[in-house]
């Protein structure tokens, strides 16, 4: 994460998640002065089934 974002989180800033297009998202930290500090853009991953068995698709 960017240094200013990490400092904002460490100083007690409020973190919000901003959804982006294409299954991506970004964390944004707002410090006590109201300034925003953007984190890295991340991609959502599909969760694996807990039993790792192949399931037939439902139609």
DSSP file (Angstrom, degrees, kcal/mol; ACC not computed):
  #  RESIDUE AA STRUCTURE BP1 BP2  ACC     N-H-->O    O-->H-N    N-H-->O    O-->H-N    TCO  KAPPA ALPHA  PHI   PSI    X-CA   Y-CA   Z-CA
    1    1 A X              0   0    0      0, 0.0    38,-0.1     0, 0.0    37,-0.0   0.000 360.0 360.0 360.0 152.8    0.0    0.0    0.0
    2    2 A X     >  -     0   0    0     36,-0.2     4,-2.3     1,-0.1     3,-0.2  -0.312 360.0-119.8 -62.6 148.9    1.1    3.6   -0.5
    3    3 A X  H  > S+     0   0    0      1,-0.2     4,-2.3     2,-0.2     5,-0.2   0.870 111.6  52.3 -60.8 -40.8    2.9    5.2    2.4
    4    4 A X  H  > S+     0   0    0      2,-0.2     4,-1.9     1,-0.2    -1,-0.2   0.860 109.7  50.2 -67.7 -33.5    0.4    8.0    2.9
    5    5 A X  H  > S+     0   0    0     33,-0.3     4,-2.3    -3,-0.2    -2,-0.2   0.939 111.0  48.5 -66.5 -47.0   -2.5    5.5    3.0
    6    6 A X  H  X S+     0   0    0     -4,-2.3     4,-2.4     1,-0.2    -2,-0.2   0.886 111.6  49.9 -60.5 -40.0   -0.7    3.3    5.6
    7    7 A X  H  X S+     0   0    0     -4,-2.3     4,-1.9     2,-0.2    -1,-0.2   0.894 109.0  52.4 -65.8 -39.6    0.0    6.5    7.7
    8    8 A X  H  <>S+     0   0    0     -4,-1.9     5,-2.6     2,-0.2    -2,-0.2   0.922 111.5  45.8 -61.4 -45.0   -3.7    7.5    7.5
    9    9 A X  H ><5S+     0   0    0     -4,-2.3     3,-1.6     1,-0.2    -2,-0.2   0.919 112.1  51.1 -64.2 -43.9   -4.8    4.1    8.7
   10   10 A X  H 3<5S+     0   0    0     -4,-2.4    -1,-0.2     1,-0.3    -2,-0.2   0.820 106.9  54.8 -63.9 -31.0   -2.2    4.0   11.5
   11   11 A X  T 3<5S-     0   0    0     -4,-1.9    -1,-0.3    -5,-0.2    -2,-0.2   0.382 127.6 -96.4 -85.0   4.4   -3.4    7.5   12.6
   12   12 A X  T < 5 +     0   0    0     -3,-1.6    -3,-0.2     1,-0.2    -2,-0.1   0.712  65.7 162.7  93.0  21.5   -7.0    6.3   13.0
   13   13 A X      < -     0   0    0     -5,-2.6     2,-0.5    -6,-0.2    18,-0.2  -0.264  43.4-105.5 -69.2 161.5   -8.5    7.4    9.6
   14   14 A X  E     -A   30   0A   0     16,-2.2    16,-2.7    17,-0.0     2,-0.5  -0.785  31.1-148.6 -93.1 128.9  -11.7    5.9    8.3
   15   15 A X  E     -A   29   0A   0     -2,-0.5     2,-0.3    14,-0.2    14,-0.2  -0.839  16.1-177.9-102.2 130.4  -11.3    3.3    5.5
   16   16 A X  E     -A   28   0A   0     12,-2.9    12,-3.0    -2,-0.5     2,-0.5  -0.910  22.2-130.5-122.1 151.7  -14.0    3.0    2.9
   17   17 A X  E     -A   27   0A   0     -2,-0.3     2,-0.6    10,-0.2    10,-0.2  -0.909  16.3-160.2-105.6 126.0  -14.2    0.6   -0.1
   18   18 A X  E     -A   26   0A   0      8,-3.4     8,-2.0    -2,-0.5     2,-0.2  -0.917  14.6-137.7-106.1 117.3  -14.9    2.0   -3.5
   19   19 A X  E     -A   25   0A   0     -2,-0.6     6,-0.3     6,-0.2     2,-0.3  -0.513  22.4-167.8 -73.4 141.7  -16.2   -0.5   -6.0
   20   20 A X  E >>  -A   24   0A   0      4,-3.0     4,-0.5    -2,-0.2     3,-0.5  -0.747  28.5 -85.2-120.8 170.4  -14.8   -0.2   -9.5
   21   21 A X  T 34 S+     0   0    0     -2,-0.3     3,-0.4     1,-0.2    -1,-0.1  -0.338 103.9  37.3 -74.2 158.4  -15.8   -1.7  -12.9
   22   22 A X  T 34 S-     0   0    0      1,-0.2    -1,-0.2    -2,-0.0     3,-0.1   0.753 132.2 -62.1  76.0  25.6  -14.5   -5.1  -13.9
   23   23 A X  T <4 S+     0   0    0     -3,-0.5    21,-2.9     1,-0.3     2,-0.3   0.766 103.5 128.0  73.6  24.6  -14.7   -6.7  -10.5
   24   24 A X  E  <  -AB  20  43A   0     -4,-0.5    -4,-3.0    -3,-0.4     2,-0.3  -0.720  33.8-176.5-111.3 163.1  -12.1   -4.4   -9.0
   25   25 A X  E     -AB  19  42A   0     17,-2.4    17,-3.2    -6,-0.3     2,-0.3  -0.966  11.3-150.3-151.7 165.6  -12.2   -2.2   -5.9
   26   26 A X  E     -AB  18  41A   0     -8,-2.0    -8,-3.4    -2,-0.3     2,-0.4  -0.999  14.0-134.7-141.8 138.2  -10.0    0.3   -4.0
   27   27 A X  E     -A   17   0A   0     13,-0.7    12,-2.9    -2,-0.3     2,-0.4  -0.776  22.0-167.7 -89.9 138.0   -9.7    1.2   -0.3
   28   28 A X  E     -AB  16  38A   0    -12,-3.0   -12,-2.9    -2,-0.4     2,-0.5  -0.996   6.6-153.0-128.0 130.6   -9.7    4.9    0.5
   29   29 A X  E     -AB  15  37A   0      8,-2.8     8,-2.3    -2,-0.4     2,-0.6  -0.889   2.4-157.5-106.1 131.6   -8.7    6.3    3.9
   30   30 A X  E     -AB  14  36A   0    -16,-2.7   -16,-2.2    -2,-0.5     6,-0.2  -0.939  14.7-149.3-108.1 118.8  -10.1    9.6    5.1
   31   31 A X    >   -     0   0    0      4,-2.3     3,-1.7    -2,-0.6   -23,-0.1  -0.156  34.3 -92.1 -79.9 179.8   -8.0   11.3    7.8
   32   32 A X  T 3  S+     0   0    0      1,-0.3    -1,-0.1     2,-0.1    -2,-0.0   0.692 125.7  56.7 -68.4 -18.2   -9.2   13.6   10.6
   33   33 A X  T 3  S-     0   0    0      2,-0.1    -1,-0.3     0, 0.0    -3,-0.0   0.503 119.5-108.5 -88.8  -5.2   -8.7   16.7    8.4
   34   34 A X  S <  S+     0   0    0     -3,-1.7     2,-0.2     1,-0.3    -2,-0.1   0.470  72.3 139.3  93.3   2.4  -11.0   15.2    5.7
   35   35 A X        -     0   0    0      1,-0.0    -4,-2.3    -5,-0.0     2,-0.3  -0.530  45.8-132.9 -79.6 148.2   -8.3   14.5    3.2
   36   36 A X  E     -B   30   0A   0     -6,-0.2     2,-0.4    -2,-0.2    -6,-0.2  -0.803  15.8-167.6-105.1 146.1   -8.5   11.3    1.2
   37   37 A X  E     -B   29   0A   0     -8,-2.3    -8,-2.8    -2,-0.3     2,-0.2  -0.976  17.0-141.8-133.1 116.2   -5.6    8.8    0.6
   38   38 A X  E     -B   28   0A   0     -2,-0.4   -33,-0.3   -10,-0.2   -10,-0.2  -0.535  10.4-155.6 -84.1 142.5   -6.1    6.1   -2.0
   39   39 A X  E     -     0   0A   0    -12,-2.9     2,-0.1    -2,-0.2    -1,-0.1  -0.180  41.1 -60.6 -94.0-165.2   -4.9    2.6   -1.6
   40   40 A X  E     -     0   0A   0     -2,-0.1   -13,-0.7     1,-0.1     2,-0.4  -0.430  50.7-108.8 -79.0 154.4   -4.0    0.1   -4.3
   41   41 A X  E     -B   26   0A   0    -15,-0.2     2,-0.3    -2,-0.1   -15,-0.2  -0.717  43.3-169.9 -80.4 130.5   -6.6   -1.2   -6.9
   42   42 A X  E     -B   25   0A   0    -17,-3.2   -17,-2.4    -2,-0.4     2,-0.4  -0.817  16.8-128.7-122.7 162.1   -7.4   -4.8   -6.1
   43   43 A X  E     -B   24   0A   0     -2,-0.3   -19,-0.2   -19,-0.2     2,-0.2  -0.916  22.0-121.7-113.6 135.8   -9.3   -7.5   -7.9
   44   44 A X        -     0   0    0    -21,-2.9     2,-0.3    -2,-0.4     0, 0.0  -0.529  28.6-150.6 -71.7 140.0  -12.1   -9.6   -6.4
   45   45 A X        -     0   0    0     -2,-0.2     2,-0.2     1,-0.0   -22,-0.0  -0.861  18.6-109.0-112.6 148.9  -11.4  -13.4   -6.5
   46   46 A X        -     0   0    0     -2,-0.3     2,-0.3     1,-0.1    -1,-0.0  -0.513  35.9-119.2 -72.0 140.4  -13.9  -16.2   -6.7
   47   47 A X        -     0   0    0     -2,-0.2     2,-0.2     1,-0.1    -1,-0.1  -0.614  24.5-126.2 -81.0 140.5  -14.2  -18.2   -3.5
   48   48 A X        -     0   0    0     -2,-0.3     2,-0.1     1,-0.1    -1,-0.1  -0.550  29.5-100.8 -82.6 151.5  -13.4  -21.9   -3.7
   49   49 A X    >   -     0   0    0     -2,-0.2     3,-0.9     1,-0.1    -1,-0.1  -0.476  28.2-128.3 -68.0 142.3  -15.9  -24.4   -2.5
   50   50 A X  T 3  S+     0   0    0      1,-0.3    -1,-0.1    -2,-0.1    -2,-0.0   0.790 108.6  41.5 -66.6 -27.3  -15.0  -25.7    1.0
   51   51 A X  T 3  S-     0   0    0      2,-0.1    -1,-0.3     0, 0.0     3,-0.1   0.455  98.8-136.6-100.5   0.1  -15.2  -29.3   -0.1
   52   52 A X    <   +     0   0    0     -3,-0.9     2,-0.3     1,-0.2    -2,-0.1   0.724  54.3 141.4  53.7  27.0  -13.5  -28.8   -3.5
   53   53 A X        -     0   0    0      1,-0.0     2,-0.4     0, 0.0    -1,-0.2  -0.754  58.3-111.5 -95.9 146.3  -16.0  -31.0   -5.3
   54   54 A X        -     0   0    0     -2,-0.3     2,-0.4    -3,-0.1    -1,-0.0  -0.618  33.6-153.8 -75.4 130.9  -17.2  -30.2   -8.7
   55   55 A X        -     0   0    0     -2,-0.4     2,-0.2     3,-0.0     3,-0.1  -0.852  16.6-116.9-107.0 141.1  -20.8  -29.2   -8.6
   56   56 A X        -     0   0    0     -2,-0.4     2,-0.1     1,-0.1    -1,-0.0  -0.541  38.7-106.4 -74.1 140.9  -23.1  -29.6  -11.6
   57   57 A X        -     0   0    0     -2,-0.2     2,-0.4     1,-0.1    -1,-0.1  -0.373  27.9-128.8 -68.9 145.9  -24.5  -26.2  -12.8
   58   58 A X              0   0    0      1,-0.1    -1,-0.1    -2,-0.1    -3,-0.0  -0.808 360.0 360.0 -95.8 134.2  -28.1  -25.4  -12.1
   59   59 A X              0   0    0     -2,-0.4    -1,-0.1     0, 0.0    -2,-0.0   0.380 360.0 360.0-113.0 360.0  -30.2  -24.4  -15.0
